[in-house]
Amino acid sequence: MASIQRLEKSEYEEEDPQMDEMKIKKRRERDREYARQSRMRKQKKLQDLTNEVNKLQSVNMELTESIKAKEEAYAKMEASNKIFRAQYVELADRLRFLKMIEVAEEVKKLSVEIPDLKP
């Protein structure tokens, strides 16, 4: 504020250097107050953003842990499913074998001796 622009004064106003100094002083005080308030707003905004970052990092960590737990549970479930599938195949094979034995037993019961047709 090295140069202060002065407005033209009407002929009824007297130039008073003390009034000009008082205006300058008041303006400087106002500017300081506005600057202080601006710094406070910026500081509050920074604090709010920092709090939000911390909250989001916490939520992110919780989600990451939840995903990891679900992936582990999925892997266990997948392993159990593989075991069940293998057991199913084994039991299906056994069932087919038992049915074959059952059919063979039925065939033995039905077998009839064929007499010799020699004269």
Backbone as XML, in Angstrom:
<?xml version="1.0"?>
<chain id="A" units="angstrom">
  <residue number="1" name="MET">
    <atom name="N" x="0.816" y="-1.173" z="0.000"/>
    <atom name="CA" x="0.000" y="0.000" z="0.000"/>
    <atom name="C" x="0.870" y="1.250" z="0.000"/>
  </residue>
  <residue number="2" name="ALA">
    <atom name="N" x="1.873" y="1.196" z="-0.806"/>
    <atom name="CA" x="2.790" y="2.327" z="-0.859"/>
    <atom name="C" x="2.113" y="3.555" z="-1.445"/>
  </residue>
  <residue number="3" name="SER">
    <atom name="N" x="1.307" y="3.318" z="-2.437"/>
    <atom name="CA" x="0.635" y="4.484" z="-3.020"/>
    <atom name="C" x="-0.850" y="4.403" z="-2.712"/>
  </residue>
  <residue number="4" name="ILE">
    <atom name="N" x="-1.362" y="5.467" z="-2.201"/>
    <atom name="CA" x="-2.778" y="5.522" z="-1.845"/>
    <atom name="C" x="-3.438" y="6.504" z="-2.787"/>
  </residue>
  <residue number="5" name="GLN">
    <atom name="N" x="-4.462" y="5.990" z="-3.460"/>
    <atom name="CA" x="-5.162" y="6.874" z="-4.390"/>
    <atom name="C" x="-6.135" y="7.746" z="-3.612"/>
  </residue>
  <residue number="6" name="ARG">
    <atom name="N" x="-6.114" y="8.993" z="-3.915"/>
    <atom name="CA" x="-7.032" y="9.920" z="-3.255"/>
    <atom name="C" x="-8.093" y="10.359" z="-4.248"/>
  </residue>
  <residue number="7" name="LEU">
    <atom name="N" x="-9.290" y="10.353" z="-3.770"/>
    <atom name="CA" x="-10.373" y="10.830" z="-4.609"/>
    <atom name="C" x="-10.410" y="12.360" z="-4.525"/>
  </residue>
  <residue number="8" name="GLU">
    <atom name="N" x="-10.892" y="12.942" z="-5.569"/>
    <atom name="CA" x="-11.007" y="14.400" z="-5.540"/>
    <atom name="C" x="-12.034" y="14.785" z="-4.495"/>
  </residue>
  <residue number="9" name="LYS">
    <atom name="N" x="-11.690" y="15.751" z="-3.717"/>
    <atom name="CA" x="-12.590" y="16.187" z="-2.665"/>
    <atom name="C" x="-13.441" y="17.338" z="-3.176"/>
  </residue>
  <residue number="10" name="SER">
    <atom name="N" x="-14.644" y="17.360" z="-2.691"/>
    <atom name="CA" x="-15.518" y="18.475" z="-3.086"/>
    <atom name="C" x="-15.016" y="19.753" z="-2.406"/>
  </residue>
  <residue number="11" name="GLU">
    <atom name="N" x="-15.502" y="20.842" z="-2.885"/>
    <atom name="CA" x="-14.996" y="22.125" z="-2.343"/>
    <atom name="C" x="-15.397" y="22.353" z="-0.897"/>
  </residue>
  <residue number="12" name="TYR">
    <atom name="N" x="-16.397" y="21.574" z="-0.391"/>
    <atom name="CA" x="-16.823" y="21.757" z="0.989"/>
    <atom name="C" x="-15.945" y="20.977" z="1.969"/>
  </residue>
  <residue number="13" name="GLU">
    <atom name="N" x="-15.222" y="19.962" z="1.436"/>
    <atom name="CA" x="-14.389" y="19.159" z="2.328"/>
    <atom name="C" x="-13.008" y="19.758" z="2.429"/>
  </residue>
  <residue number="14" name="GLU">
    <atom name="N" x="-12.515" y="19.721" z="3.609"/>
    <atom name="CA" x="-11.152" y="20.193" z="3.806"/>
    <atom name="C" x="-10.233" y="18.988" z="3.802"/>
  </residue>
  <residue number="15" name="GLU">
    <atom name="N" x="-9.032" y="19.178" z="3.363"/>
    <atom name="CA" x="-8.064" y="18.098" z="3.435"/>
    <atom name="C" x="-7.520" y="18.055" z="4.833"/>
  </residue>
  <residue number="16" name="ASP">
    <atom name="N" x="-7.659" y="16.868" z="5.428"/>
    <atom name="CA" x="-7.180" y="16.694" z="6.793"/>
    <atom name="C" x="-6.244" y="15.497" z="6.809"/>
  </residue>
  <residue number="17" name="PRO">
    <atom name="N" x="-4.950" y="15.730" z="6.959"/>
    <atom name="CA" x="-3.984" y="14.619" z="6.946"/>
    <atom name="C" x="-4.249" y="13.618" z="8.072"/>
  </residue>
  <residue number="18" name="GLN">
    <atom name="N" x="-4.755" y="14.077" z="9.197"/>
    <atom name="CA" x="-5.028" y="13.155" z="10.300"/>
    <atom name="C" x="-6.154" y="12.204" z="9.929"/>
  </residue>
  <residue number="19" name="MET">
    <atom name="N" x="-7.155" y="12.684" z="9.215"/>
    <atom name="CA" x="-8.268" y="11.832" z="8.785"/>
    <atom name="C" x="-7.763" y="10.769" z="7.818"/>
  </residue>
  <residue number="20" name="ASP">
    <atom name="N" x="-6.887" y="11.184" z="6.914"/>
    <atom name="CA" x="-6.324" y="10.227" z="5.964"/>
    <atom name="C" x="-5.532" y="9.151" z="6.706"/>
  </residue>
  <residue number="21" name="GLU">
    <atom name="N" x="-4.758" y="9.548" z="7.676"/>
    <atom name="CA" x="-3.971" y="8.586" z="8.465"/>
    <atom name="C" x="-4.886" y="7.643" z="9.226"/>
  </residue>
  <residue number="22" name="MET">
    <atom name="N" x="-5.979" y="8.181" z="9.751"/>
    <atom name="CA" x="-6.916" y="7.334" z="10.491"/>
    <atom name="C" x="-7.575" y="6.326" z="9.554"/>
  </residue>
  <residue number="23" name="LYS">
    <atom name="N" x="-7.937" y="6.778" z="8.345"/>
    <atom name="CA" x="-8.533" y="5.868" z="7.378"/>
    <atom name="C" x="-7.552" y="4.767" z="7.004"/>
  </residue>
  <residue number="24" name="ILE">
    <atom name="N" x="-6.306" y="5.160" z="6.791"/>
    <atom name="CA" x="-5.273" y="4.179" z="6.446"/>
    <atom name="C" x="-5.103" y="3.177" z="7.578"/>
  </residue>
  <residue number="25" name="LYS">
    <atom name="N" x="-5.070" y="3.687" z="8.794"/>
    <atom name="CA" x="-4.909" y="2.819" z="9.954"/>
    <atom name="C" x="-6.090" y="1.855" z="10.077"/>
  </residue>
  <residue number="26" name="LYS">
    <atom name="N" x="-7.311" y="2.369" z="9.900"/>
    <atom name="CA" x="-8.501" y="1.517" z="9.975"/>
    <atom name="C" x="-8.484" y="0.459" z="8.873"/>
  </residue>
  <residue number="27" name="ARG">
    <atom name="N" x="-8.104" y="0.882" z="7.671"/>
    <atom name="CA" x="-8.040" y="-0.058" z="6.556"/>
    <atom name="C" x="-7.019" y="-1.153" z="6.846"/>
  </residue>
  <residue number="28" name="ARG">
    <atom name="N" x="-5.868" y="-0.790" z="7.384"/>
    <atom name="CA" x="-4.842" y="-1.784" z="7.731"/>
    <atom name="C" x="-5.362" y="-2.749" z="8.789"/>
  </residue>
  <residue number="29" name="GLU">
    <atom name="N" x="-6.061" y="-2.223" z="9.787"/>
    <atom name="CA" x="-6.629" y="-3.087" z="10.828"/>
    <atom name="C" x="-7.662" y="-4.038" z="10.227"/>
  </residue>
  <residue number="30" name="ARG">
    <atom name="N" x="-8.513" y="-3.495" z="9.343"/>
    <atom name="CA" x="-9.512" y="-4.348" z="8.677"/>
    <atom name="C" x="-8.830" y="-5.426" z="7.848"/>
  </residue>
  <residue number="31" name="ASP">
    <atom name="N" x="-7.812" y="-5.020" z="7.087"/>
    <atom name="CA" x="-7.087" y="-5.980" z="6.252"/>
    <atom name="C" x="-6.434" y="-7.072" z="7.104"/>
  </residue>
  <residue number="32" name="ARG">
    <atom name="N" x="-5.851" y="-6.676" z="8.216"/>
    <atom name="CA" x="-5.235" y="-7.663" z="9.120"/>
    <atom name="C" x="-6.289" y="-8.642" z="9.635"/>
  </residue>
  <residue number="33" name="GLU">
    <atom name="N" x="-7.457" y="-8.099" z="10.015"/>
    <atom name="CA" x="-8.535" y="-8.955" z="10.525"/>
    <atom name="C" x="-9.024" y="-9.908" z="9.435"/>
  </residue>
  <residue number="34" name="TYR">
    <atom name="N" x="-9.222" y="-9.392" z="8.224"/>
    <atom name="CA" x="-9.639" y="-10.255" z="7.115"/>
    <atom name="C" x="-8.583" y="-11.327" z="6.844"/>
  </residue>
  <residue number="35" name="ALA">
    <atom name="N" x="-7.313" y="-10.942" z="6.880"/>
    <atom name="CA" x="-6.235" y="-11.909" z="6.657"/>
    <atom name="C" x="-6.237" y="-12.970" z="7.758"/>
  </residue>
  <residue number="36" name="ARG">
    <atom name="N" x="-6.439" y="-12.539" z="9.009"/>
    <atom name="CA" x="-6.493" y="-13.477" z="10.130"/>
    <atom name="C" x="-7.659" y="-14.446" z="9.956"/>
  </residue>
  <residue number="37" name="GLN">
    <atom name="N" x="-8.822" y="-13.911" z="9.585"/>
    <atom name="CA" x="-9.999" y="-14.764" z="9.373"/>
    <atom name="C" x="-9.771" y="-15.729" z="8.210"/>
  </residue>
  <residue number="38" name="SER">
    <atom name="N" x="-9.131" y="-15.241" z="7.169"/>
    <atom name="CA" x="-8.834" y="-16.092" z="6.016"/>
    <atom name="C" x="-7.901" y="-17.239" z="6.423"/>
  </residue>
  <residue number="39" name="ARG">
    <atom name="N" x="-6.867" y="-16.907" z="7.223"/>
    <atom name="CA" x="-5.958" y="-17.957" z="7.701"/>
    <atom name="C" x="-6.702" y="-18.973" z="8.563"/>
  </residue>
  <residue number="40" name="MET">
    <atom name="N" x="-7.623" y="-18.472" z="9.389"/>
    <atom name="CA" x="-8.394" y="-19.374" z="10.251"/>
    <atom name="C" x="-9.293" y="-20.292" z="9.407"/>
  </residue>
  <residue number="41" name="ARG">
    <atom name="N" x="-9.911" y="-19.725" z="8.374"/>
    <atom name="CA" x="-10.758" y="-20.550" z="7.486"/>
    <atom name="C" x="-9.914" y="-21.619" z="6.790"/>
  </residue>
  <residue number="42" name="LYS">
    <atom name="N" x="-8.747" y="-21.203" z="6.310"/>
    <atom name="CA" x="-7.864" y="-22.159" z="5.643"/>
    <atom name="C" x="-7.428" y="-23.256" z="6.613"/>
  </residue>
  <residue number="43" name="GLN">
    <atom name="N" x="-7.095" y="-22.863" z="7.845"/>
    <atom name="CA" x="-6.672" y="-23.835" z="8.854"/>
    <atom name="C" x="-7.809" y="-24.809" z="9.161"/>
  </residue>
  <residue number="44" name="LYS">
    <atom name="N" x="-9.033" y="-24.281" z="9.283"/>
    <atom name="CA" x="-10.188" y="-25.155" z="9.552"/>
    <atom name="C" x="-10.421" y="-26.095" z="8.383"/>
  </residue>
  <residue number="45" name="LYS">
    <atom name="N" x="-10.332" y="-25.572" z="7.174"/>
    <atom name="CA" x="-10.511" y="-26.407" z="5.980"/>
    <atom name="C" x="-9.458" y="-27.513" z="5.945"/>
  </residue>
  <residue number="46" name="LEU">
    <atom name="N" x="-8.216" y="-27.156" z="6.253"/>
    <atom name="CA" x="-7.135" y="-28.135" z="6.288"/>
    <atom name="C" x="-7.408" y="-29.202" z="7.344"/>
  </residue>
  <residue number="47" name="GLN">
    <atom name="N" x="-7.868" y="-28.771" z="8.511"/>
    <atom name="CA" x="-8.176" y="-29.719" z="9.589"/>
    <atom name="C" x="-9.334" y="-30.636" z="9.188"/>
  </residue>
  <residue number="48" name="ASP">
    <atom name="N" x="-10.359" y="-30.064" z="8.570"/>
    <atom name="CA" x="-11.502" y="-30.865" z="8.105"/>
    <atom name="C" x="-11.050" y="-31.904" z="7.083"/>
  </residue>
  <residue number="49" name="LEU">
    <atom name="N" x="-10.229" y="-31.478" z="6.136"/>
    <atom name="CA" x="-9.732" y="-32.408" z="5.121"/>
    <atom name="C" x="-8.851" y="-33.495" z="5.736"/>
  </residue>
  <residue number="50" name="THR">
    <atom name="N" x="-8.038" y="-33.116" z="6.718"/>
    <atom name="CA" x="-7.197" y="-34.098" z="7.404"/>
    <atom name="C" x="-8.063" y="-35.120" z="8.135"/>
  </residue>
  <residue number="51" name="ASN">
    <atom name="N" x="-9.108" y="-34.641" z="8.794"/>
    <atom name="CA" x="-10.030" y="-35.557" z="9.482"/>
    <atom name="C" x="-10.704" y="-36.495" z="8.487"/>
  </residue>
  <residue number="52" name="GLU">
    <atom name="N" x="-11.107" y="-35.950" z="7.350"/>
    <atom name="CA" x="-11.768" y="-36.773" z="6.338"/>
    <atom name="C" x="-10.804" y="-37.824" z="5.783"/>
  </residue>
  <residue number="53" name="VAL">
    <atom name="N" x="-9.561" y="-37.432" z="5.550"/>
    <atom name="CA" x="-8.553" y="-38.387" z="5.073"/>
    <atom name="C" x="-8.383" y="-39.514" z="6.083"/>
  </residue>
  <residue number="54" name="ASN">
    <atom name="N" x="-8.266" y="-39.157" z="7.375"/>
    <atom name="CA" x="-8.101" y="-40.178" z="8.408"/>
    <atom name="C" x="-9.301" y="-41.120" z="8.450"/>
  </residue>
  <residue number="55" name="LYS">
    <atom name="N" x="-10.490" y="-40.553" z="8.346"/>
    <atom name="CA" x="-11.711" y="-41.374" z="8.360"/>
    <atom name="C" x="-11.736" y="-42.314" z="7.158"/>
  </residue>
  <residue number="56" name="LEU">
    <atom name="N" x="-11.433" y="-41.782" z="5.977"/>
    <atom name="CA" x="-11.447" y="-42.604" z="4.770"/>
    <atom name="C" x="-10.370" y="-43.684" z="4.817"/>
  </residue>
  <residue number="57" name="GLN">
    <atom name="N" x="-9.212" y="-43.373" z="5.390"/>
    <atom name="CA" x="-8.171" y="-44.388" z="5.528"/>
    <atom name="C" x="-8.631" y="-45.495" z="6.459"/>
  </residue>
  <residue number="58" name="SER">
    <atom name="N" x="-9.332" y="-45.134" z="7.515"/>
    <atom name="CA" x="-9.862" y="-46.122" z="8.444"/>
    <atom name="C" x="-10.897" y="-47.010" z="7.760"/>
  </residue>
  <residue number="59" name="VAL">
    <atom name="N" x="-11.813" y="-46.397" z="7.027"/>
    <atom name="CA" x="-12.828" y="-47.162" z="6.303"/>
    <atom name="C" x="-12.155" y="-48.069" z="5.269"/>
  </residue>
  <residue number="60" name="ASN">
    <atom name="N" x="-11.163" y="-47.544" z="4.588"/>
    <atom name="CA" x="-10.432" y="-48.318" z="3.588"/>
    <atom name="C" x="-9.771" y="-49.537" z="4.239"/>
  </residue>
  <residue number="61" name="MET">
    <atom name="N" x="-9.173" y="-49.350" z="5.402"/>
    <atom name="CA" x="-8.519" y="-50.449" z="6.109"/>
    <atom name="C" x="-9.550" y="-51.516" z="6.503"/>
  </residue>
  <residue number="62" name="GLU">
    <atom name="N" x="-10.701" y="-51.073" z="7.000"/>
    <atom name="CA" x="-11.761" y="-52.015" z="7.380"/>
    <atom name="C" x="-12.237" y="-52.809" z="6.172"/>
  </residue>
  <residue number="63" name="LEU">
    <atom name="N" x="-12.427" y="-52.118" z="5.047"/>
    <atom name="CA" x="-12.872" y="-52.803" z="3.836"/>
    <atom name="C" x="-11.818" y="-53.794" z="3.341"/>
  </residue>
  <residue number="64" name="THR">
    <atom name="N" x="-10.562" y="-53.400" z="3.420"/>
    <atom name="CA" x="-9.477" y="-54.285" z="2.995"/>
    <atom name="C" x="-9.455" y="-55.547" z="3.856"/>
  </residue>
  <residue number="65" name="GLU">
    <atom name="N" x="-9.600" y="-55.374" z="5.175"/>
    <atom name="CA" x="-9.623" y="-56.530" z="6.073"/>
    <atom name="C" x="-10.841" y="-57.411" z="5.790"/>
  </residue>
  <residue number="66" name="SER">
    <atom name="N" x="-11.976" y="-56.790" z="5.530"/>
    <atom name="CA" x="-13.190" y="-57.540" z="5.224"/>
    <atom name="C" x="-13.019" y="-58.344" z="3.934"/>
  </residue>
  <residue number="67" name="ILE">
    <atom name="N" x="-12.447" y="-57.719" z="2.921"/>
    <atom name="CA" x="-12.210" y="-58.409" z="1.653"/>
    <atom name="C" x="-11.253" y="-59.582" z="1.862"/>
  </residue>
  <residue number="68" name="LYS">
    <atom name="N" x="-10.196" y="-59.355" z="2.627"/>
    <atom name="CA" x="-9.220" y="-60.415" z="2.883"/>
    <atom name="C" x="-9.888" y="-61.593" z="3.597"/>
  </residue>
  <residue number="69" name="ALA">
    <atom name="N" x="-10.720" y="-61.306" z="4.599"/>
    <atom name="CA" x="-11.420" y="-62.370" z="5.330"/>
    <atom name="C" x="-12.350" y="-63.134" z="4.392"/>
  </residue>
  <residue number="70" name="LYS">
    <atom name="N" x="-13.042" y="-62.422" z="3.517"/>
    <atom name="CA" x="-13.949" y="-63.085" z="2.574"/>
    <atom name="C" x="-13.176" y="-63.924" z="1.566"/>
  </residue>
  <residue number="71" name="GLU">
    <atom name="N" x="-12.036" y="-63.434" z="1.124"/>
    <atom name="CA" x="-11.207" y="-64.213" z="0.195"/>
    <atom name="C" x="-10.724" y="-65.501" z="0.861"/>
  </residue>
  <residue number="72" name="GLU">
    <atom name="N" x="-10.327" y="-65.407" z="2.138"/>
    <atom name="CA" x="-9.880" y="-66.597" z="2.866"/>
    <atom name="C" x="-11.030" y="-67.587" z="3.032"/>
  </residue>
  <residue number="73" name="ALA">
    <atom name="N" x="-12.213" y="-67.078" z="3.371"/>
    <atom name="CA" x="-13.386" y="-67.950" z="3.519"/>
    <atom name="C" x="-13.724" y="-68.599" z="2.176"/>
  </residue>
  <residue number="74" name="TYR">
    <atom name="N" x="-13.607" y="-67.835" z="1.100"/>
    <atom name="CA" x="-13.880" y="-68.376" z="-0.230"/>
    <atom name="C" x="-12.895" y="-69.497" z="-0.561"/>
  </residue>
  <residue number="75" name="ALA">
    <atom name="N" x="-11.616" y="-69.278" z="-0.251"/>
    <atom name="CA" x="-10.597" y="-70.300" z="-0.534"/>
    <atom name="C" x="-10.894" y="-71.583" z="0.245"/>
  </residue>
  <residue number="76" name="LYS">
    <atom name="N" x="-11.292" y="-71.448" z="1.511"/>
    <atom name="CA" x="-11.648" y="-72.629" z="2.312"/>
    <atom name="C" x="-12.863" y="-73.335" z="1.712"/>
  </residue>
  <residue number="77" name="MET">
    <atom name="N" x="-13.855" y="-72.560" z="1.313"/>
    <atom name="CA" x="-15.060" y="-73.132" z="0.734"/>
    <atom name="C" x="-14.732" y="-73.844" z="-0.573"/>
  </residue>
  <residue number="78" name="GLU">
    <atom name="N" x="-13.868" y="-73.242" z="-1.366"/>
    <atom name="CA" x="-13.460" y="-73.848" z="-2.632"/>
    <atom name="C" x="-12.740" y="-75.170" z="-2.386"/>
  </residue>
  <residue number="79" name="ALA">
    <atom name="N" x="-11.881" y="-75.212" z="-1.373"/>
    <atom name="CA" x="-11.184" y="-76.457" z="-1.033"/>
    <atom name="C" x="-12.188" y="-77.526" z="-0.588"/>
  </residue>
  <residue number="80" name="SER">
    <atom name="N" x="-13.155" y="-77.132" z="0.231"/>
    <atom name="CA" x="-14.190" y="-78.080" z="0.670"/>
    <atom name="C" x="-14.992" y="-78.582" z="-0.527"/>
  </residue>
  <residue number="81" name="ASN">
    <atom name="N" x="-15.326" y="-77.702" z="-1.447"/>
    <atom name="CA" x="-16.076" y="-78.106" z="-2.639"/>
    <atom name="C" x="-15.293" y="-79.107" z="-3.483"/>
  </residue>
  <residue number="82" name="LYS">
    <atom name="N" x="-13.987" y="-78.915" z="-3.601"/>
    <atom name="CA" x="-13.161" y="-79.860" z="-4.356"/>
    <atom name="C" x="-13.202" y="-81.236" z="-3.702"/>
  </residue>
  <residue number="83" name="ILE">
    <atom name="N" x="-13.124" y="-81.250" z="-2.381"/>
    <atom name="CA" x="-13.197" y="-82.527" z="-1.653"/>
    <atom name="C" x="-14.550" y="-83.183" z="-1.890"/>
  </residue>
  <residue number="84" name="PHE">
    <atom name="N" x="-15.633" y="-82.402" z="-1.775"/>
    <atom name="CA" x="-16.971" y="-82.952" z="-1.990"/>
    <atom name="C" x="-17.148" y="-83.469" z="-3.417"/>
  </residue>
  <residue number="85" name="ARG">
    <atom name="N" x="-16.610" y="-82.763" z="-4.391"/>
    <atom name="CA" x="-16.706" y="-83.224" z="-5.784"/>
    <atom name="C" x="-15.966" y="-84.545" z="-5.973"/>
  </residue>
  <residue number="86" name="ALA">
    <atom name="N" x="-14.780" y="-84.644" z="-5.381"/>
    <atom name="CA" x="-14.016" y="-85.892" z="-5.483"/>
    <atom name="C" x="-14.775" y="-87.035" z="-4.808"/>
  </residue>
  <residue number="87" name="GLN">
    <atom name="N" x="-15.366" y="-86.770" z="-3.645"/>
    <atom name="CA" x="-16.148" y="-87.797" z="-2.951"/>
    <atom name="C" x="-17.371" y="-88.187" z="-3.779"/>
  </residue>
  <residue number="88" name="TYR">
    <atom name="N" x="-17.989" y="-87.223" z="-4.425"/>
    <atom name="CA" x="-19.155" y="-87.503" z="-5.262"/>
    <atom name="C" x="-18.771" y="-88.441" z="-6.408"/>
  </residue>
  <residue number="89" name="VAL">
    <atom name="N" x="-17.659" y="-88.130" z="-7.065"/>
    <atom name="CA" x="-17.211" y="-88.969" z="-8.179"/>
    <atom name="C" x="-16.925" y="-90.385" z="-7.677"/>
  </residue>
  <residue number="90" name="GLU">
    <atom name="N" x="-16.250" y="-90.483" z="-6.544"/>
    <atom name="CA" x="-15.926" y="-91.796" z="-5.976"/>
    <atom name="C" x="-17.197" y="-92.568" z="-5.630"/>
  </residue>
  <residue number="91" name="LEU">
    <atom name="N" x="-18.151" y="-91.911" z="-5.000"/>
    <atom name="CA" x="-19.404" y="-92.579" z="-4.638"/>
    <atom name="C" x="-20.217" y="-92.952" z="-5.880"/>
  </residue>
  <residue number="92" name="ALA">
    <atom name="N" x="-20.204" y="-92.114" z="-6.882"/>
    <atom name="CA" x="-20.911" y="-92.432" z="-8.129"/>
    <atom name="C" x="-20.296" y="-93.662" z="-8.783"/>
  </residue>
  <residue number="93" name="ASP">
    <atom name="N" x="-18.955" y="-93.743" z="-8.767"/>
    <atom name="CA" x="-18.279" y="-94.931" z="-9.324"/>
    <atom name="C" x="-18.653" y="-96.186" z="-8.537"/>
  </residue>
  <residue number="94" name="ARG">
    <atom name="N" x="-18.671" y="-96.074" z="-7.220"/>
    <atom name="CA" x="-19.048" y="-97.224" z="-6.379"/>
    <atom name="C" x="-20.485" y="-97.665" z="-6.671"/>
  </residue>
  <residue number="95" name="LEU">
    <atom name="N" x="-21.369" y="-96.685" z="-6.811"/>
    <atom name="CA" x="-22.769" y="-96.995" z="-7.085"/>
    <atom name="C" x="-22.910" y="-97.729" z="-8.422"/>
  </residue>
  <residue number="96" name="ARG">
    <atom name="N" x="-22.200" y="-97.257" z="-9.452"/>
    <atom name="CA" x="-22.234" y="-97.939" z="-10.752"/>
    <atom name="C" x="-21.720" y="-99.370" z="-10.630"/>
  </residue>
  <residue number="97" name="PHE">
    <atom name="N" x="-20.644" y="-99.533" z="-9.871"/>
    <atom name="CA" x="-20.072" y="-100.875" z="-9.679"/>
    <atom name="C" x="-21.069" y="-101.779" z="-8.961"/>
  </residue>
  <residue number="98" name="LEU">
    <atom name="N" x="-21.721" y="-101.260" z="-7.907"/>
    <atom name="CA" x="-22.704" y="-102.057" z="-7.176"/>
    <atom name="C" x="-23.904" y="-102.404" z="-8.055"/>
  </residue>
  <residue number="99" name="LYS">
    <atom name="N" x="-24.299" y="-101.499" z="-8.917"/>
    <atom name="CA" x="-25.410" y="-101.783" z="-9.821"/>
    <atom name="C" x="-25.020" y="-102.871" z="-10.813"/>
  </residue>
  <residue number="100" name="MET">
    <atom name="N" x="-23.768" y="-102.841" z="-11.244"/>
    <atom name="CA" x="-23.291" y="-103.877" z="-12.149"/>
    <atom name="C" x="-23.311" y="-105.236" z="-11.450"/>
  </residue>
  <residue number="101" name="ILE">
    <atom name="N" x="-22.895" y="-105.259" z="-10.190"/>
    <atom name="CA" x="-22.928" y="-106.509" z="-9.420"/>
    <atom name="C" x="-24.365" y="-106.975" z="-9.262"/>
  </residue>
  <residue number="102" name="GLU">
    <atom name="N" x="-25.254" y="-106.055" z="-8.956"/>
    <atom name="CA" x="-26.670" y="-106.392" z="-8.791"/>
    <atom name="C" x="-27.236" y="-106.975" z="-10.075"/>
  </residue>
  <residue number="103" name="VAL">
    <atom name="N" x="-26.914" y="-106.358" z="-11.197"/>
    <atom name="CA" x="-27.379" y="-106.857" z="-12.489"/>
    <atom name="C" x="-26.798" y="-108.245" z="-12.745"/>
  </residue>
  <residue number="104" name="ALA">
    <atom name="N" x="-25.543" y="-108.457" z="-12.408"/>
    <atom name="CA" x="-24.901" y="-109.765" z="-12.605"/>
    <atom name="C" x="-25.582" y="-110.817" z="-11.749"/>
  </residue>
  <residue number="105" name="GLU">
    <atom name="N" x="-25.932" y="-110.457" z="-10.517"/>
    <atom name="CA" x="-26.630" y="-111.398" z="-9.626"/>
    <atom name="C" x="-28.002" y="-111.735" z="-10.207"/>
  </residue>
  <residue number="106" name="GLU">
    <atom name="N" x="-28.690" y="-110.755" z="-10.757"/>
    <atom name="CA" x="-29.995" y="-111.007" z="-11.362"/>
    <atom name="C" x="-29.859" y="-111.921" z="-12.571"/>
  </residue>
  <residue number="107" name="VAL">
    <atom name="N" x="-28.824" y="-111.703" z="-13.330"/>
    <atom name="CA" x="-28.599" y="-112.543" z="-14.509"/>
    <atom name="C" x="-28.327" y="-113.978" z="-14.070"/>
  </residue>
  <residue number="108" name="LYS">
    <atom name="N" x="-27.567" y="-114.173" z="-12.996"/>
    <atom name="CA" x="-27.281" y="-115.524" z="-12.492"/>
    <atom name="C" x="-28.576" y="-116.212" z="-12.083"/>
  </residue>
  <residue number="109" name="LYS">
    <atom name="N" x="-29.488" y="-115.495" z="-11.476"/>
    <atom name="CA" x="-30.757" y="-116.079" z="-11.051"/>
    <atom name="C" x="-31.609" y="-116.477" z="-12.249"/>
  </residue>
  <residue number="110" name="LEU">
    <atom name="N" x="-31.488" y="-115.751" z="-13.314"/>
    <atom name="CA" x="-32.304" y="-116.010" z="-14.487"/>
    <atom name="C" x="-31.703" y="-117.075" z="-15.395"/>
  </residue>
  <residue number="111" name="SER">
    <atom name="N" x="-30.504" y="-117.383" z="-15.177"/>
    <atom name="CA" x="-29.877" y="-118.335" z="-16.086"/>
    <atom name="C" x="-30.541" y="-119.692" z="-15.951"/>
  </residue>
  <residue number="112" name="VAL">
    <atom name="N" x="-30.813" y="-120.241" z="-17.043"/>
    <atom name="CA" x="-31.480" y="-121.541" z="-17.133"/>
    <atom name="C" x="-30.510" y="-122.487" z="-17.845"/>
  </residue>
  <residue number="113" name="GLU">
    <atom name="N" x="-30.530" y="-123.690" z="-17.330"/>
    <atom name="CA" x="-29.636" y="-124.640" z="-18.002"/>
    <atom name="C" x="-30.254" y="-125.022" z="-19.334"/>
  </residue>
  <residue number="114" name="ILE">
    <atom name="N" x="-29.446" y="-124.989" z="-20.305"/>
    <atom name="CA" x="-29.900" y="-125.337" z="-21.643"/>
    <atom name="C" x="-29.556" y="-126.832" z="-21.839"/>
  </residue>
  <residue number="115" name="PRO">
    <atom name="N" x="-30.586" y="-127.619" z="-22.093"/>
    <atom name="CA" x="-30.317" y="-129.052" z="-22.273"/>
    <atom name="C" x="-29.574" y="-129.316" z="-23.572"/>
  </residue>
  <residue number="116" name="ASP">
    <atom name="N" x="-28.835" y="-130.404" z="-23.534"/>
    <atom name="CA" x="-28.097" y="-130.827" z="-24.718"/>
    <atom name="C" x="-29.098" y="-131.410" z="-25.712"/>
  </residue>
  <residue number="117" name="LEU">
    <atom name="N" x="-28.996" y="-131.072" z="-26.907"/>
    <atom name="CA" x="-29.941" y="-131.541" z="-27.933"/>
    <atom name="C" x="-29.344" y="-132.657" z="-28.775"/>
  </residue>
  <residue number="118" name="LYS">
    <atom name="N" x="-28.490" y="-133.442" z="-28.235"/>
    <atom name="CA" x="-27.887" y="-134.546" z="-29.021"/>
    <atom name="C" x="-28.848" y="-135.700" z="-29.073"/>
  </residue>
  <residue number="119" name="PRO">
    <atom name="N" x="-29.000" y="-136.391" z="-30.192"/>
    <atom name="CA" x="-29.918" y="-137.523" z="-30.280"/>
    <atom name="C" x="-29.386" y="-138.815" z="-29.765"/>
  </residue>
</chain>
